[in-house]
Amino acid sequence: MIKAIIIDDEEKARQGLALVLKKYCPQVTIVCSCESPIDAISKIKELQPDLLFLDVQMPEMSGFEMLNKIEQINFDVIFITAFDKYAIKAIKFSALDYLLKPINIEELVSAVDRISKKKEHLHSKLQSLLSNVSNKSKKITRLAIPLENEILVQPIKDIIYCKADSSYTTLHVIGDKKITLAKTLKDFENMLPPSEFCRIHHSTLVNIYHVEKYVKGVGGYVILSNKEHLDVSRRKKEQFLKILYET
């Protein structure tokens, strides 16, 4: 049995999810349903659930903010969101489950099945997500990347450029370090600040602050701080120069 708590400020959403879970996910037992994230924090401590169904955006505080207030996370989370694009990107990047409102029953069942089959909680991935999510006023300064047995914390200022290779991406970092990850270049483009990282080619994303020189041409090329030369495609040239002049 999976002990679960539903946390959502909308009563109809809580009731609807509880009914669907009862009908289609009998392995889940709802031990509590909370409207307020503040109330939920105390209930989590009291009831020790295995799983949270957590709304991302709530009036008092976001689901992310609520999790940051919990000292010990020893449960899994399925996030629920209606429209927060940034939240979806962050959740996907950290390989955690999320459901879009209105909730699709098949997607709900699949998410619960994945939780049921797991042999251990994905706590490291959840901590990674919390590290990647920032308030609107807070600048992202690092990526917390979940690996198999550890979390790689990488300051973004030290990333010189990202190079795509099919469904993998290699980060080229200061000190001739290379980190290859099973993430697409688009994943990194979505997570990294667009004011600092620019796609100069379909397979290359560069850190503007590591561009030492741009050599003109049909597309031209850049010389980076590690002295590598990278081509700029004709299609990406205009946007690249725009960002370059603005930094």
C-alpha positions, 0 to 999 in steps of 0.5 A, spaced: 500 500 500 502 507 498 500 512 503 498 518 500 497 526 501 493 530 496 495 538 497 491 542 492 488 549 494 482 547 490 477 543 493 474 540 487 481 538 484 482 534 491 475 531 491 476 529 483 483 526 484 481 522 490 475 519 487 479 517 480 485 514 485 480 510 489 477 507 482 483 506 478 489 506 483 487 501 489 494 501 491 494 508 493 490 510 500 489 517 501 491 518 508 489 526 508 487 531 503 490 538 505 488 545 502 493 549 505 501 547 504 502 550 511 497 545 514 500 539 509 507 540 512 505 538 519 500 533 516 506 530 513 510 530 519 505 526 523 502 521 518 509 520 514 506 518 507 510 515 501 507 519 496 504 526 495 500 529 490 502 536 490 499 542 486 505 547 484 501 553 484 498 555 491 496 562 494 500 561 500 506 558 497 508 554 491 509 546 492 516 547 491 517 552 497 513 548 501 518 542 500 524 547 501 521 547 508 521 540 510 527 538 513 527 531 511 524 528 505 523 521 505 517 520 500 516 521 493 512 526 489 507 527 483 507 534 481 500 537 479 500 543 475 495 547 470 499 552 467 506 553 470 511 552 464 517 553 468 515 548 473 514 543 467 521 544 464 524 544 471 520 537 473 522 534 466 529 536 467 529 532 474 526 526 471 520 527 476 513 525 475 508 531 473 500 531 471 497 537 467 490 539 469 485 536 468 488 530 470 488 524 464 487 518 467 492 514 463 497 518 465 495 518 473 495 510 473 502 510 469 505 515 474 502 511 480 505 505 477 512 507 476 512 509 484 509 502 485 515 499 482 520 503 484 525 500 489 527 506 492 525 513 493 528 518 488 530 523 493 536 525 490 532 527 484 527 531 488 533 535 491 536 536 484 529 539 482 529 544 488 536 546 486 534 548 479 527 552 481 528 559 483 524 565 485 522 570 479 527 575 483 533 569 484 538 568 478 539 561 477 547 560 478 548 552 478 545 546 475 544 540 480 544 534 475 541 527 478 546 522 476 545 514 478 548 515 484 550 522 486 548 529 484 552 533 480 552 540 482 555 545 476 556 552 476 553 555 470 558 560 469 564 555 468 560 552 462 563 554 456 559 551 451 554 545 450 555 540 444 549 535 442 550 528 440 543 525 438 540 524 445 546 526 449 549 533 450 556 534 452 558 540 457 565 543 456 567 546 462 573 550 464 579 546 466 578 542 459 573 538 463 567 534 459 561 532 462 556 527 457 549 527 460 543 523 457 539 530 456 538 533 449 541 540 448 534 542 448 533 540 455 539 545 457 537 550 453 530 550 457 534 550 463 539 555 462 538 563 462 537 565 455 540 572 456 547 568 458 546 562 453 545 562 446 544 557 440 549 558 435 548 552 431 543 546 431 548 542 435 551 548 439 549 552 445 554 557 448 555 561 454 556 568 451 561 570 457 566 565 454 566 568 447 572 572 446 571 574 439 566 573 433 569 572 426 565 575 421 563 571 415 556 568 412 555 565 418 562 566 421 565 563 427 566 564 435 573 563 439 571 561 446 575 562 452 578 555 451 581 557 444 576 553 441 573 555 434 565 554 433 561 555 427 555 560 427 550 558 422 547 563 418 540 562 421 542 563 428 547 569 426 542 574 427 539 572 434 547 570 436 549 577 435 543 581 438 544 577 445 552 578 444 551 586 443 546 586 449 551 583 454 
